[in-house]
Amino acid sequence: MSRKARVLQKRFVVFCEGDTEYNYIDKMRKNQGVELVLKPINMHGGGYSNFLQKIKTESQSNYLAKFIIMDADRIATVQRELDGFKKLLEYCRIQNAKGNTPHFIIMDNPNFEYVACLHSTQYRGQDSHKFIESVLGAKSIAAFKGNADVYNFLNSGELSYQTMIESLRGKEKLLYNQYEIKKKNFDIVIKDTFFDVDFINKKGSNIEEFFDVIDW
């Protein structure tokens, strides 16, 4: 009698700031067939250091990978936040070099609203707030940010996360991870995380990595 292959549960943890990202991923995980544990981070007052503190206190808990999803705008607009981010980056690089649970930094530059616009084929880099209201049809940015159903809002009609992913592939970006997935044994290895502050004024995101890893 042949032995049944053991089915491994793909389990990831996601640290994210802001209600919009939380609501998006919360709905998305129900459509992906993977286990995503969400950990919201309050950035007010502590900035990127709040991420670092939270990540340090989180146990390994058999996650295949940890995702830290954040906006880049604080690096450019808030004094000393670059230093706070570099400490977080260094911590993640050390964990990855040690072979611990992979730590993926996912950085939306300048913010998630930009990534939201990329769900539309009509987006050509114009002001994201105006685009969300005039083209995507949100009543206001506040209403968009507070929309608990933002995932379905951005994946209806001609809007799609696949459109967003394809628009980001192959583009130069502020930050990206070089990684390898060994599907046979569910092993993920991050070889390096590249960050170049000179790209702070170049809009972009490496969020396609998040979808690629949880989708494999």
C-alpha positions as CSV (number, residue, x, y, z in Angstrom):
1,M,0.0,0.0,0.0
2,S,1.5,3.3,-1.0
3,R,1.9,5.9,1.7
4,K,0.0,9.2,1.3
5,A,2.2,12.2,0.8
6,R,2.3,14.5,3.8
7,V,0.5,17.7,3.0
8,L,2.4,20.6,4.6
9,Q,0.4,23.7,5.6
10,K,1.8,26.8,4.1
11,R,1.8,29.2,7.1
12,F,3.1,32.8,7.0
13,V,3.0,35.7,9.3
14,V,2.5,39.3,8.0
15,F,3.4,42.4,10.0
16,C,1.7,45.4,8.4
17,E,0.9,49.0,9.2
18,G,-2.4,50.7,8.6
19,D,-6.0,49.5,8.3
20,T,-5.9,49.4,4.5
21,E,-3.1,46.9,4.2
22,Y,-4.6,44.8,7.1
23,N,-8.0,44.8,5.5
24,Y,-6.6,43.9,2.0
25,I,-4.6,41.0,3.2
26,D,-7.3,39.8,5.6
27,K,-9.7,39.3,2.7
28,M,-7.0,38.1,0.3
29,R,-5.9,35.2,2.5
30,K,-9.4,33.7,2.3
31,N,-8.9,33.4,-1.5
32,Q,-5.4,32.0,-1.5
33,G,-5.7,28.8,0.4
34,V,-2.7,29.5,2.7
35,E,-2.6,30.4,6.4
36,L,-1.6,34.1,6.9
37,V,-1.4,35.3,10.5
38,L,-1.8,39.0,10.5
39,K,0.0,41.2,13.0
40,P,-0.9,44.9,12.8
41,I,1.7,47.4,13.8
42,N,1.0,50.9,15.2
43,M,3.6,53.2,13.6
44,H,2.6,56.3,15.4
45,G,5.3,57.7,17.7
46,G,7.8,54.9,17.1
47,G,8.0,54.5,13.3
48,Y,10.0,51.7,11.9
49,S,11.4,50.8,15.4
50,N,7.9,49.7,16.3
51,F,8.2,47.1,13.6
52,L,11.5,45.9,14.9
53,Q,10.3,45.6,18.5
54,K,7.3,43.6,17.4
55,I,9.2,41.3,15.2
56,K,11.8,40.6,17.9
57,T,9.1,39.5,20.3
58,E,7.3,37.2,17.9
59,S,8.3,33.5,18.2
60,Q,9.2,31.4,15.2
61,S,5.9,29.4,15.5
62,N,6.7,27.2,12.4
63,Y,6.2,30.0,9.9
64,L,7.6,29.3,6.4
65,A,8.4,33.1,6.2
66,K,7.8,36.4,7.9
67,F,6.6,39.4,5.8
68,I,7.1,43.0,7.0
69,I,4.9,45.1,4.7
70,M,5.5,48.9,5.1
71,D,5.3,52.2,3.4
72,A,8.5,54.0,2.5
73,D,7.2,57.6,2.8
74,R,8.5,58.0,6.4
75,I,12.1,57.6,5.2
76,A,11.7,60.7,3.1
77,T,9.5,62.8,5.4
78,V,10.2,62.0,9.0
79,Q,13.6,62.9,10.5
80,R,15.8,60.0,11.7
81,E,13.4,57.3,10.3
82,L,16.1,56.3,7.8
83,D,18.2,55.2,10.8
84,G,15.3,53.3,12.3
85,F,14.7,51.5,9.1
86,K,18.4,50.6,8.6
87,K,18.3,48.9,12.1
88,L,15.3,46.9,11.0
89,L,16.9,46.0,7.7
90,E,20.1,44.9,9.5
91,Y,18.1,42.7,11.9
92,C,16.3,41.0,9.0
93,R,19.6,40.5,7.1
94,I,21.1,38.8,10.2
95,Q,18.1,36.5,10.6
96,N,18.3,35.5,6.9
97,A,22.1,34.9,7.0
98,K,21.7,32.7,10.1
99,G,19.2,30.5,8.2
100,N,16.3,31.4,10.6
101,T,12.8,32.0,9.4
102,P,13.1,34.1,6.3
103,H,12.3,37.8,6.9
104,F,10.9,39.5,3.8
105,I,10.8,43.3,3.9
106,I,8.1,44.4,1.4
107,M,8.3,48.2,0.8
108,D,5.7,50.2,-1.0
109,N,7.1,53.5,-2.2
110,P,5.7,55.9,-1.3
111,N,2.7,54.0,0.1
112,F,-0.1,51.4,-0.3
113,E,-2.3,53.9,-2.2
114,Y,0.2,53.9,-5.0
115,V,0.1,50.1,-5.1
116,A,-3.7,50.3,-5.1
117,C,-3.6,52.4,-8.3
118,L,-1.5,49.8,-10.0
119,H,-4.5,47.4,-9.9
120,S,-5.8,49.4,-12.9
121,T,-4.5,49.3,-16.4
122,Q,-5.4,53.0,-16.7
123,Y,-2.9,54.2,-14.1
124,R,0.1,56.0,-15.6
125,G,1.8,57.4,-12.5
126,Q,-0.6,60.3,-11.8
127,D,-1.5,61.5,-8.3
128,S,-2.6,58.4,-6.4
129,H,-5.2,60.1,-4.2
130,K,-6.9,61.8,-7.2
131,F,-6.8,58.6,-9.2
132,I,-8.4,56.6,-6.4
133,E,-11.3,59.0,-6.2
134,S,-11.8,60.0,-9.8
135,V,-11.0,56.7,-11.6
136,L,-11.4,54.0,-9.0
137,G,-14.5,55.7,-7.7
138,A,-13.8,55.9,-3.9
139,K,-15.9,58.6,-2.2
140,S,-12.7,59.9,-0.5
141,I,-9.3,58.8,0.5
142,A,-10.5,58.4,4.1
143,A,-13.4,56.1,2.9
144,F,-10.9,54.1,0.8
145,K,-8.5,53.7,3.7
146,G,-11.3,52.6,6.0
147,N,-12.9,50.2,3.6
148,A,-13.0,46.8,5.2
149,D,-13.7,45.3,1.7
150,V,-10.8,47.0,0.0
151,Y,-9.5,43.7,-1.5
152,N,-12.7,43.1,-3.4
153,F,-12.9,46.8,-4.3
154,L,-9.5,46.5,-6.0
155,N,-10.2,43.1,-7.6
156,S,-13.5,43.8,-9.3
157,G,-14.3,44.8,-12.9
158,E,-11.1,45.6,-14.7
159,L,-9.1,45.9,-11.5
160,S,-6.8,43.0,-10.5
161,Y,-3.8,42.3,-8.4
162,Q,-2.3,40.4,-11.3
163,T,-2.3,43.7,-13.2
164,M,-0.4,45.3,-10.3
165,I,2.1,42.5,-10.1
166,E,2.9,42.6,-13.8
167,S,3.4,46.3,-13.7
168,L,6.0,45.9,-11.0
169,R,8.0,43.1,-12.5
170,G,11.5,43.9,-13.7
171,K,11.3,47.6,-12.5
172,E,14.1,49.2,-10.5
173,K,13.0,49.7,-7.0
174,L,14.0,51.1,-3.6
175,L,14.2,47.6,-2.0
176,Y,14.0,44.0,-3.1
177,N,14.9,40.6,-1.9
178,Q,17.0,38.0,-3.7
179,Y,15.6,34.7,-2.7
180,E,15.1,31.0,-3.7
181,I,12.2,28.7,-3.2
182,K,12.9,25.0,-3.0
183,K,9.4,23.6,-3.6
184,K,10.2,20.0,-2.9
185,N,10.7,20.6,0.8
186,F,9.0,24.0,1.3
187,D,12.3,25.7,1.9
188,I,12.7,29.4,1.3
189,V,16.1,31.1,1.4
190,I,16.7,34.9,1.2
191,K,20.2,35.4,0.0
192,D,20.3,39.2,0.3
193,T,18.1,42.2,0.7
194,F,19.0,45.2,-1.5
195,F,18.2,48.7,-0.4
196,D,19.3,51.9,-2.1
197,V,18.1,55.2,-0.6
198,D,19.0,57.0,-3.9
199,F,15.8,55.4,-5.2
200,I,13.6,57.1,-2.6
201,N,12.0,59.4,-5.2
202,K,11.3,56.5,-7.6
203,K,7.8,55.1,-7.1
204,G,7.7,51.3,-6.8
205,S,7.2,48.3,-4.7
206,N,8.5,44.7,-4.3
207,I,5.0,43.4,-3.2
208,E,5.1,41.0,-6.1
209,E,7.5,38.9,-4.0
210,F,4.8,38.5,-1.3
211,F,2.3,37.1,-3.9
212,D,5.0,34.9,-5.6
213,V,6.0,33.3,-2.3
214,I,2.5,32.6,-1.0
215,D,1.2,31.5,-4.4
216,W,3.9,29.0,-5.3
